[in-house]
């Protein structure tokens, strides 16, 4: 998977969070820097980050891609909360 965030971080001098999220039109959510899944359903996906968790709420969501540091979620994404 292409690592867009590494390119951006190299050009920014201020500190950036330990994780990154891109929400593409509420249909695809790309996450970089997760530490593991906690909840996986069509309506809710929760994953760990370095300092807490992130909850993704929606409809007909599915985990399209998962590796050690990145997640790609597809479906109707309604809300994302950091806890």
Gaussian input, Z-matrix of N, CA and C with variables (Angstrom, degrees):
# hf/3-21g

backbone

0 1
 N
 C     1     B1
 C     2     B2     1     A1
 N     3     B3     2     A2     1     D1
 C     4     B4     3     A3     2     D2
 C     5     B5     4     A4     3     D3
 N     6     B6     5     A5     4     D4
 C     7     B7     6     A6     5     D5
 C     8     B8     7     A7     6     D6
 N     9     B9     8     A8     7     D7
 C    10    B10     9     A9     8     D8
 C    11    B11    10    A10     9     D9
 N    12    B12    11    A11    10    D10
 C    13    B13    12    A12    11    D11
 C    14    B14    13    A13    12    D12
 N    15    B15    14    A14    13    D13
 C    16    B16    15    A15    14    D14
 C    17    B17    16    A16    15    D15
 N    18    B18    17    A17    16    D16
 C    19    B19    18    A18    17    D17
 C    20    B20    19    A19    18    D18
 N    21    B21    20    A20    19    D19
 C    22    B22    21    A21    20    D20
 C    23    B23    22    A22    21    D21
 N    24    B24    23    A23    22    D22
 C    25    B25    24    A24    23    D23
 C    26    B26    25    A25    24    D24
 N    27    B27    26    A26    25    D25
 C    28    B28    27    A27    26    D26
 C    29    B29    28    A28    27    D27
 N    30    B30    29    A29    28    D28
 C    31    B31    30    A30    29    D29
 C    32    B32    31    A31    30    D30
 N    33    B33    32    A32    31    D31
 C    34    B34    33    A33    32    D32
 C    35    B35    34    A34    33    D33
 N    36    B36    35    A35    34    D34
 C    37    B37    36    A36    35    D35
 C    38    B38    37    A37    36    D36
 N    39    B39    38    A38    37    D37
 C    40    B40    39    A39    38    D38
 C    41    B41    40    A40    39    D39
 N    42    B42    41    A41    40    D40
 C    43    B43    42    A42    41    D41
 C    44    B44    43    A43    42    D42
 N    45    B45    44    A44    43    D43
 C    46    B46    45    A45    44    D44
 C    47    B47    46    A46    45    D45
 N    48    B48    47    A47    46    D46
 C    49    B49    48    A48    47    D47
 C    50    B50    49    A49    48    D48
 N    51    B51    50    A50    49    D49
 C    52    B52    51    A51    50    D50
 C    53    B53    52    A52    51    D51
 N    54    B54    53    A53    52    D52
 C    55    B55    54    A54    53    D53
 C    56    B56    55    A55    54    D54
 N    57    B57    56    A56    55    D55
 C    58    B58    57    A57    56    D56
 C    59    B59    58    A58    57    D57
 N    60    B60    59    A59    58    D58
 C    61    B61    60    A60    59    D59
 C    62    B62    61    A61    60    D60
 N    63    B63    62    A62    61    D61
 C    64    B64    63    A63    62    D62
 C    65    B65    64    A64    63    D63
 N    66    B66    65    A65    64    D64
 C    67    B67    66    A66    65    D65
 C    68    B68    67    A67    66    D66
 N    69    B69    68    A68    67    D67
 C    70    B70    69    A69    68    D68
 C    71    B71    70    A70    69    D69
 N    72    B72    71    A71    70    D70
 C    73    B73    72    A72    71    D71
 C    74    B74    73    A73    72    D72
 N    75    B75    74    A74    73    D73
 C    76    B76    75    A75    74    D74
 C    77    B77    76    A76    75    D75
 N    78    B78    77    A77    76    D76
 C    79    B79    78    A78    77    D77
 C    80    B80    79    A79    78    D78
 N    81    B81    80    A80    79    D79
 C    82    B82    81    A81    80    D80
 C    83    B83    82    A82    81    D81
 N    84    B84    83    A83    82    D82
 C    85    B85    84    A84    83    D83
 C    86    B86    85    A85    84    D84
 N    87    B87    86    A86    85    D85
 C    88    B88    87    A87    86    D86
 C    89    B89    88    A88    87    D87
 N    90    B90    89    A89    88    D88
 C    91    B91    90    A90    89    D89
 C    92    B92    91    A91    90    D90
 N    93    B93    92    A92    91    D91
 C    94    B94    93    A93    92    D92
 C    95    B95    94    A94    93    D93
 N    96    B96    95    A95    94    D94
 C    97    B97    96    A96    95    D95
 C    98    B98    97    A97    96    D96
 N    99    B99    98    A98    97    D97
 C   100   B100    99    A99    98    D98
 C   101   B101   100   A100    99    D99
 N   102   B102   101   A101   100   D100
 C   103   B103   102   A102   101   D101
 C   104   B104   103   A103   102   D102
 N   105   B105   104   A104   103   D103
 C   106   B106   105   A105   104   D104
 C   107   B107   106   A106   105   D105
 N   108   B108   107   A107   106   D106
 C   109   B109   108   A108   107   D107
 C   110   B110   109   A109   108   D108
 N   111   B111   110   A110   109   D109
 C   112   B112   111   A111   110   D110
 C   113   B113   112   A112   111   D111
 N   114   B114   113   A113   112   D112
 C   115   B115   114   A114   113   D113
 C   116   B116   115   A115   114   D114
 N   117   B117   116   A116   115   D115
 C   118   B118   117   A117   116   D116
 C   119   B119   118   A118   117   D117
 N   120   B120   119   A119   118   D118
 C   121   B121   120   A120   119   D119
 C   122   B122   121   A121   120   D120
 N   123   B123   122   A122   121   D121
 C   124   B124   123   A123   122   D122
 C   125   B125   124   A124   123   D123
 N   126   B126   125   A125   124   D124
 C   127   B127   126   A126   125   D125
 C   128   B128   127   A127   126   D126
 N   129   B129   128   A128   127   D127
 C   130   B130   129   A129   128   D128
 C   131   B131   130   A130   129   D129
 N   132   B132   131   A131   130   D130
 C   133   B133   132   A132   131   D131
 C   134   B134   133   A133   132   D132
 N   135   B135   134   A134   133   D133
 C   136   B136   135   A135   134   D134
 C   137   B137   136   A136   135   D135
 N   138   B138   137   A137   136   D136
 C   139   B139   138   A138   137   D137
 C   140   B140   139   A139   138   D138
 N   141   B141   140   A140   139   D139
 C   142   B142   141   A141   140   D140
 C   143   B143   142   A142   141   D141
 N   144   B144   143   A143   142   D142
 C   145   B145   144   A144   143   D143
 C   146   B146   145   A145   144   D144
 N   147   B147   146   A146   145   D145
 C   148   B148   147   A147   146   D146
 C   149   B149   148   A148   147   D147
 N   150   B150   149   A149   148   D148
 C   151   B151   150   A150   149   D149
 C   152   B152   151   A151   150   D150
 N   153   B153   152   A152   151   D151
 C   154   B154   153   A153   152   D152
 C   155   B155   154   A154   153   D153
 N   156   B156   155   A155   154   D154
 C   157   B157   156   A156   155   D155
 C   158   B158   157   A157   156   D156
 N   159   B159   158   A158   157   D157
 C   160   B160   159   A159   158   D158
 C   161   B161   160   A160   159   D159
 N   162   B162   161   A161   160   D160
 C   163   B163   162   A162   161   D161
 C   164   B164   163   A163   162   D162
 N   165   B165   164   A164   163   D163
 C   166   B166   165   A165   164   D164
 C   167   B167   166   A166   165   D165
 N   168   B168   167   A167   166   D166
 C   169   B169   168   A168   167   D167
 C   170   B170   169   A169   168   D168
 N   171   B171   170   A170   169   D169
 C   172   B172   171   A171   170   D170
 C   173   B173   172   A172   171   D171
 N   174   B174   173   A173   172   D172
 C   175   B175   174   A174   173   D173
 C   176   B176   175   A175   174   D174
 N   177   B177   176   A176   175   D175
 C   178   B178   177   A177   176   D176
 C   179   B179   178   A178   177   D177
 N   180   B180   179   A179   178   D178
 C   181   B181   180   A180   179   D179
 C   182   B182   181   A181   180   D180
 N   183   B183   182   A182   181   D181
 C   184   B184   183   A183   182   D182
 C   185   B185   184   A184   183   D183
 N   186   B186   185   A185   184   D184
 C   187   B187   186   A186   185   D185
 C   188   B188   187   A187   186   D186
 N   189   B189   188   A188   187   D187
 C   190   B190   189   A189   188   D188
 C   191   B191   190   A190   189   D189
 N   192   B192   191   A191   190   D190
 C   193   B193   192   A192   191   D191
 C   194   B194   193   A193   192   D192
 N   195   B195   194   A194   193   D193
 C   196   B196   195   A195   194   D194
 C   197   B197   196   A196   195   D195
 N   198   B198   197   A197   196   D196
 C   199   B199   198   A198   197   D197
 C   200   B200   199   A199   198   D198
 N   201   B201   200   A200   199   D199
 C   202   B202   201   A201   200   D200
 C   203   B203   202   A202   201   D201
 N   204   B204   203   A203   202   D202
 C   205   B205   204   A204   203   D203
 C   206   B206   205   A205   204   D204
 N   207   B207   206   A206   205   D205
 C   208   B208   207   A207   206   D206
 C   209   B209   208   A208   207   D207
 N   210   B210   209   A209   208   D208
 C   211   B211   210   A210   209   D209
 C   212   B212   211   A211   210   D210
 N   213   B213   212   A212   211   D211
 C   214   B214   213   A213   212   D212
 C   215   B215   214   A214   213   D213
 N   216   B216   215   A215   214   D214
 C   217   B217   216   A216   215   D215
 C   218   B218   217   A217   216   D216
 N   219   B219   218   A218   217   D217
 C   220   B220   219   A219   218   D218
 C   221   B221   220   A220   219   D219
 N   222   B222   221   A221   220   D220
 C   223   B223   222   A222   221   D221
 C   224   B224   223   A223   222   D222
 N   225   B225   224   A224   223   D223
 C   226   B226   225   A225   224   D224
 C   227   B227   226   A226   225   D225
 N   228   B228   227   A227   226   D226
 C   229   B229   228   A228   227   D227
 C   230   B230   229   A229   228   D228
 N   231   B231   230   A230   229   D229
 C   232   B232   231   A231   230   D230
 C   233   B233   232   A232   231   D231
 N   234   B234   233   A233   232   D232
 C   235   B235   234   A234   233   D233
 C   236   B236   235   A235   234   D234
 N   237   B237   236   A236   235   D235
 C   238   B238   237   A237   236   D236
 C   239   B239   238   A238   237   D237
 N   240   B240   239   A239   238   D238
 C   241   B241   240   A240   239   D239
 C   242   B242   241   A241   240   D240
 N   243   B243   242   A242   241   D241
 C   244   B244   243   A243   242   D242
 C   245   B245   244   A244   243   D243
 N   246   B246   245   A245   244   D244
 C   247   B247   246   A246   245   D245
 C   248   B248   247   A247   246   D246

   B1=1.4467
   B2=1.5330
   B3=1.3117
   B4=1.4617
   B5=1.5249
   B6=1.3353
   B7=1.4505
   B8=1.5202
   B9=1.3030
   B10=1.4563
   B11=1.5195
   B12=1.3372
   B13=1.4564
   B14=1.5230
   B15=1.3223
   B16=1.4647
   B17=1.5229
   B18=1.3172
   B19=1.4656
   B20=1.5338
   B21=1.3255
   B22=1.4627
   B23=1.5265
   B24=1.3373
   B25=1.4631
   B26=1.5187
   B27=1.3075
   B28=1.4573
   B29=1.5231
   B30=1.3267
   B31=1.4604
   B32=1.5241
   B33=1.3284
   B34=1.4685
   B35=1.5173
   B36=1.3221
   B37=1.4626
   B38=1.5256
   B39=1.3344
   B40=1.4637
   B41=1.5262
   B42=1.3442
   B43=1.4705
   B44=1.5253
   B45=1.3174
   B46=1.4623
   B47=1.5175
   B48=1.3319
   B49=1.4635
   B50=1.5282
   B51=1.3270
   B52=1.4546
   B53=1.5217
   B54=1.3284
   B55=1.4593
   B56=1.5253
   B57=1.3173
   B58=1.4598
   B59=1.5201
   B60=1.3372
   B61=1.4617
   B62=1.5273
   B63=1.3159
   B64=1.4622
   B65=1.5237
   B66=1.3311
   B67=1.4583
   B68=1.5193
   B69=1.3176
   B70=1.4595
   B71=1.5226
   B72=1.3235
   B73=1.4721
   B74=1.5272
   B75=1.3190
   B76=1.4503
   B77=1.5146
   B78=1.3278
   B79=1.4641
   B80=1.5332
   B81=1.3308
   B82=1.4673
   B83=1.5195
   B84=1.3146
   B85=1.4574
   B86=1.5223
   B87=1.3189
   B88=1.4579
   B89=1.5197
   B90=1.3302
   B91=1.4586
   B92=1.5193
   B93=1.3209
   B94=1.4513
   B95=1.5254
   B96=1.3223
   B97=1.4574
   B98=1.5180
   B99=1.3417
   B100=1.4686
   B101=1.5292
   B102=1.3192
   B103=1.4696
   B104=1.5293
   B105=1.3303
   B106=1.4609
   B107=1.5106
   B108=1.3225
   B109=1.4725
   B110=1.5208
   B111=1.3271
   B112=1.4631
   B113=1.5255
   B114=1.3414
   B115=1.4653
   B116=1.5265
   B117=1.3347
   B118=1.4651
   B119=1.5221
   B120=1.3415
   B121=1.4611
   B122=1.5193
   B123=1.3272
   B124=1.4627
   B125=1.5251
   B126=1.3508
   B127=1.4569
   B128=1.5238
   B129=1.3335
   B130=1.4652
   B131=1.5242
   B132=1.3299
   B133=1.4603
   B134=1.5230
   B135=1.3232
   B136=1.4626
   B137=1.5192
   B138=1.3243
   B139=1.4606
   B140=1.5248
   B141=1.3334
   B142=1.4564
   B143=1.5263
   B144=1.3327
   B145=1.4537
   B146=1.5226
   B147=1.3070
   B148=1.4636
   B149=1.5289
   B150=1.3296
   B151=1.4684
   B152=1.5199
   B153=1.3340
   B154=1.4579
   B155=1.5080
   B156=1.3345
   B157=1.4663
   B158=1.5251
   B159=1.3275
   B160=1.4586
   B161=1.5192
   B162=1.3296
   B163=1.4635
   B164=1.5173
   B165=1.3220
   B166=1.4566
   B167=1.5261
   B168=1.3408
   B169=1.4517
   B170=1.5218
   B171=1.3329
   B172=1.4533
   B173=1.5100
   B174=1.3301
   B175=1.4645
   B176=1.5197
   B177=1.3093
   B178=1.4710
   B179=1.5259
   B180=1.3234
   B181=1.4644
   B182=1.5197
   B183=1.3071
   B184=1.4592
   B185=1.5185
   B186=1.3048
   B187=1.4541
   B188=1.5209
   B189=1.3261
   B190=1.4556
   B191=1.5241
   B192=1.3336
   B193=1.4553
   B194=1.5187
   B195=1.3212
   B196=1.4551
   B197=1.5170
   B198=1.3327
   B199=1.4642
   B200=1.5190
   B201=1.3050
   B202=1.4674
   B203=1.5191
   B204=1.3237
   B205=1.4645
   B206=1.5244
   B207=1.3305
   B208=1.4636
   B209=1.5324
   B210=1.3305
   B211=1.4627
   B212=1.5260
   B213=1.3224
   B214=1.4610
   B215=1.5165
   B216=1.3284
   B217=1.4595
   B218=1.5229
   B219=1.3271
   B220=1.4690
   B221=1.5234
   B222=1.3177
   B223=1.4560
   B224=1.5137
   B225=1.3281
   B226=1.4610
   B227=1.5287
   B228=1.3204
   B229=1.4645
   B230=1.5236
   B231=1.3335
   B232=1.4568
   B233=1.5287
   B234=1.3497
   B235=1.4631
   B236=1.5152
   B237=1.3494
   B238=1.4679
   B239=1.5164
   B240=1.3384
   B241=1.4582
   B242=1.5179
   B243=1.3271
   B244=1.4645
   B245=1.5127
   B246=1.3173
   B247=1.4709
   B248=1.5170
   A1=108.82
   A2=117.27
   A3=123.34
   A4=110.31
   A5=117.82
   A6=121.84
   A7=110.65
   A8=116.20
   A9=123.80
   A10=111.96
   A11=117.12
   A12=121.33
   A13=113.09
   A14=118.41
   A15=119.60
   A16=110.74
   A17=117.53
   A18=121.23
   A19=110.29
   A20=117.38
   A21=121.09
   A22=110.17
   A23=117.95
   A24=121.84
   A25=112.09
   A26=118.08
   A27=121.25
   A28=111.45
   A29=118.00
   A30=121.94
   A31=114.11
   A32=117.85
   A33=122.15
   A34=108.12
   A35=116.14
   A36=119.86
   A37=113.14
   A38=118.42
   A39=120.48
   A40=110.02
   A41=117.21
   A42=119.32
   A43=111.52
   A44=115.70
   A45=122.49
   A46=107.90
   A47=116.56
   A48=122.25
   A49=111.54
   A50=115.34
   A51=121.88
   A52=112.71
   A53=117.52
   A54=121.06
   A55=108.53
   A56=115.88
   A57=121.68
   A58=109.07
   A59=115.81
   A60=121.25
   A61=108.78
   A62=115.38
   A63=121.25
   A64=107.12
   A65=116.19
   A66=122.54
   A67=107.05
   A68=116.57
   A69=121.85
   A70=110.24
   A71=114.99
   A72=123.32
   A73=113.68
   A74=117.99
   A75=120.30
   A76=114.37
   A77=117.40
   A78=122.01
   A79=113.12
   A80=116.51
   A81=121.72
   A82=107.58
   A83=116.37
   A84=121.98
   A85=107.41
   A86=115.96
   A87=122.06
   A88=107.55
   A89=117.22
   A90=123.23
   A91=108.81
   A92=114.92
   A93=120.59
   A94=108.12
   A95=116.92
   A96=121.80
   A97=114.50
   A98=118.37
   A99=119.92
   A100=109.81
   A101=114.85
   A102=121.61
   A103=112.03
   A104=117.70
   A105=121.31
   A106=112.83
   A107=115.51
   A108=121.94
   A109=110.97
   A110=115.94
   A111=122.09
   A112=109.72
   A113=116.97
   A114=122.79
   A115=108.17
   A116=115.56
   A117=120.28
   A118=108.99
   A119=116.34
   A120=121.76
   A121=107.91
   A122=116.93
   A123=120.99
   A124=112.30
   A125=117.43
   A126=121.67
   A127=113.70
   A128=117.94
   A129=120.82
   A130=110.60
   A131=115.05
   A132=121.78
   A133=106.24
   A134=116.61
   A135=122.08
   A136=107.89
   A137=115.18
   A138=119.28
   A139=109.89
   A140=114.54
   A141=121.73
   A142=109.78
   A143=114.51
   A144=122.58
   A145=106.49
   A146=117.57
   A147=120.60
   A148=112.63
   A149=117.77
   A150=120.98
   A151=112.29
   A152=118.33
   A153=120.74
   A154=113.10
   A155=114.58
   A156=120.85
   A157=109.84
   A158=115.00
   A159=122.02
   A160=106.87
   A161=116.13
   A162=122.64
   A163=109.12
   A164=115.93
   A165=122.54
   A166=107.08
   A167=116.70
   A168=121.86
   A169=109.24
   A170=116.28
   A171=119.73
   A172=112.50
   A173=115.22
   A174=122.33
   A175=109.52
   A176=115.23
   A177=122.06
   A178=112.85
   A179=116.00
   A180=120.08
   A181=109.91
   A182=114.61
   A183=120.28
   A184=109.02
   A185=113.86
   A186=121.38
   A187=107.47
   A188=116.72
   A189=121.66
   A190=111.60
   A191=116.07
   A192=120.52
   A193=109.55
   A194=116.82
   A195=121.87
   A196=108.58
   A197=116.51
   A198=120.08
   A199=107.55
   A200=118.44
   A201=120.77
   A202=113.95
   A203=118.61
   A204=119.66
   A205=114.74
   A206=118.74
   A207=119.85
   A208=112.24
   A209=114.18
   A210=122.55
   A211=107.29
   A212=116.41
   A213=121.78
   A214=107.25
   A215=115.71
   A216=122.60
   A217=108.01
   A218=116.60
   A219=121.92
   A220=108.52
   A221=116.36
   A222=122.33
   A223=109.64
   A224=116.64
   A225=121.29
   A226=107.47
   A227=116.33
   A228=122.04
   A229=108.38
   A230=115.75
   A231=121.08
   A232=113.13
   A233=116.24
   A234=118.80
   A235=109.87
   A236=115.93
   A237=123.29
   A238=107.46
   A239=117.22
   A240=121.87
   A241=110.87
   A242=115.70
   A243=120.41
   A244=108.22
   A245=117.09
   A246=122.10
   A247=109.75
   D1=137.37
   D2=179.87
   D3=-62.39
   D4=136.47
   D5=-178.92
   D6=-105.08
   D7=80.56
   D8=-179.65
   D9=-61.61
   D10=-38.36
   D11=-173.84
   D12=-66.05
   D13=-35.96
   D14=177.74
   D15=-60.27
   D16=-39.49
   D17=178.45
   D18=-63.82
   D19=-43.21
   D20=-179.41
   D21=-66.48
   D22=-45.74
   D23=-178.07
   D24=-60.48
   D25=-33.10
   D26=179.78
   D27=-65.92
   D28=-24.93
   D29=-177.41
   D30=-100.91
   D31=1.03
   D32=-179.14
   D33=-116.54
   D34=133.49
   D35=-177.19
   D36=-93.87
   D37=-14.50
   D38=179.48
   D39=-83.56
   D40=154.86
   D41=179.90
   D42=-66.49
   D43=144.50
   D44=179.44
   D45=-119.75
   D46=146.18
   D47=178.02
   D48=-49.67
   D49=164.29
   D50=-179.89
   D51=-80.21
   D52=-3.27
   D53=177.03
   D54=-140.24
   D55=160.77
   D56=-179.41
   D57=-137.51
   D58=143.96
   D59=178.82
   D60=-134.16
   D61=134.46
   D62=171.20
   D63=-122.47
   D64=124.53
   D65=176.60
   D66=-104.72
   D67=113.91
   D68=-177.59
   D69=-99.21
   D70=96.78
   D71=176.00
   D72=56.66
   D73=25.87
   D74=179.61
   D75=69.04
   D76=13.94
   D77=-178.55
   D78=-115.47
   D79=-28.96
   D80=179.54
   D81=-135.73
   D82=133.33
   D83=176.05
   D84=-120.53
   D85=121.59
   D86=179.41
   D87=-108.55
   D88=126.59
   D89=-177.52
   D90=-123.58
   D91=135.47
   D92=175.87
   D93=-127.25
   D94=130.91
   D95=177.37
   D96=102.12
   D97=18.66
   D98=178.03
   D99=-73.45
   D100=161.37
   D101=-179.63
   D102=-119.11
   D103=14.23
   D104=177.62
   D105=131.36
   D106=155.14
   D107=179.38
   D108=-87.29
   D109=145.78
   D110=176.39
   D111=-115.13
   D112=-46.96
   D113=-178.82
   D114=-129.46
   D115=137.21
   D116=177.97
   D117=-139.86
   D118=107.15
   D119=175.01
   D120=-145.53
   D121=175.18
   D122=179.74
   D123=-71.01
   D124=-19.89
   D125=-178.07
   D126=-105.91
   D127=-19.69
   D128=-177.11
   D129=-149.73
   D130=134.40
   D131=172.97
   D132=-129.82
   D133=126.30
   D134=179.36
   D135=-123.13
   D136=133.64
   D137=177.48
   D138=-136.13
   D139=155.37
   D140=179.94
   D141=-82.65
   D142=146.17
   D143=169.24
   D144=-127.19
   D145=175.03
   D146=-174.87
   D147=-56.26
   D148=-38.92
   D149=-176.04
   D150=-119.72
   D151=46.19
   D152=177.42
   D153=138.65
   D154=-142.37
   D155=179.88
   D156=-138.66
   D157=163.39
   D158=172.37
   D159=-127.19
   D160=130.65
   D161=177.87
   D162=-110.13
   D163=131.70
   D164=178.48
   D165=-116.30
   D166=125.19
   D167=-178.80
   D168=-115.34
   D169=142.25
   D170=179.29
   D171=179.90
   D172=-156.71
   D173=-179.75
   D174=-130.36
   D175=142.44
   D176=176.56
   D177=49.86
   D178=39.12
   D179=179.92
   D180=-80.50
   D181=146.46
   D182=174.80
   D183=-142.87
   D184=152.45
   D185=178.57
   D186=-85.35
   D187=101.84
   D188=-175.23
   D189=-80.67
   D190=-29.44
   D191=-179.89
   D192=-151.31
   D193=142.07
   D194=178.16
   D195=-150.05
   D196=127.35
   D197=168.68
   D198=-138.83
   D199=-166.36
   D200=-172.83
   D201=-60.65
   D202=-30.47
   D203=-176.36
   D204=-126.21
   D205=-13.38
   D206=-176.32
   D207=-122.85
   D208=151.06
   D209=176.87
   D210=-134.52
   D211=141.40
   D212=170.88
   D213=-125.47
   D214=119.58
   D215=-178.89
   D216=-111.54
   D217=131.43
   D218=176.85
   D219=-116.80
   D220=151.02
   D221=179.51
   D222=139.70
   D223=-165.14
   D224=177.25
   D225=-94.15
   D226=101.83
   D227=-175.55
   D228=-90.94
   D229=119.05
   D230=-175.49
   D231=-100.40
   D232=-37.20
   D233=-174.33
   D234=-154.91
   D235=144.03
   D236=175.66
   D237=-128.50
   D238=126.13
   D239=-179.65
   D240=-125.72
   D241=135.33
   D242=172.93
   D243=-98.27
   D244=130.15
   D245=-178.93
   D246=-115.02

